[in-house]
Amino acid sequence: MNKVFSKDGTAIAFDRSGQERPIILVDGAPCSRAFGPMPQLAPLLAPRFTVYHYDRRGRNDSGDTAPYAVEREIEDLEALIGEAGGSAFVYGTSSGAALALAAAARGLKIEKLALYEPPFMVDESGRRPPADHQTQLRQLIASGRRGDALRFFMTRVVGMPALFVWPMRLMPMWSKLEAVAHTLPYDAAVKAEWSTSRAEPWPLPGPGSASL
């Protein structure tokens, strides 16, 4: 495990493998270096890239300096890009895809950007989470109900059937999910940063700053 320090002094933990062009993997909720698709993806990419897989702010071995802001997570990614040599490819999934796109729009040195299942609403016809879901998540976390926050996020925000969620609570992976459940409001905040119904949510990146 390695660590890099973000602009506000928060330590961000990451693993590095491979020796080629750098690529940074940005997890969605509630994934980390301990759980999710990225730990399996990293060794597959390592023969062709130098892979940086990190714990997002507040997760496992990374620090969590209050108050939270999406801009701080963008600065975390900027610190990793600096650690990688000043520019990098970035691959993000779900809320990590939204975060990666926000970083590109802020002008970070992202050579190429790959997004998988970014949580954007392209029209008004799809299912949407409760309007107060960010508030509900914060309240559940503040009261120490991490498991309930996970269930709420999976069913009411993501839209997973409750029938699928209940058995998950009996599986070993549930403890890994609960360990980072307090960061679910962060993911909700990241997703709130971007809606395709908004004409120009951020300044667009300049020429050459990112490729989609």
Helices and strands as residue ranges (DSSP letters): E 2-5, E 11-17, E 21-26, H 38-45, E 49-54, H 70-83, E 88-93, H 95-105, E 110-116, H 133-142, H 146-152, I 153-158, H 162-168, H 173-179, G 181-183, H 184-192
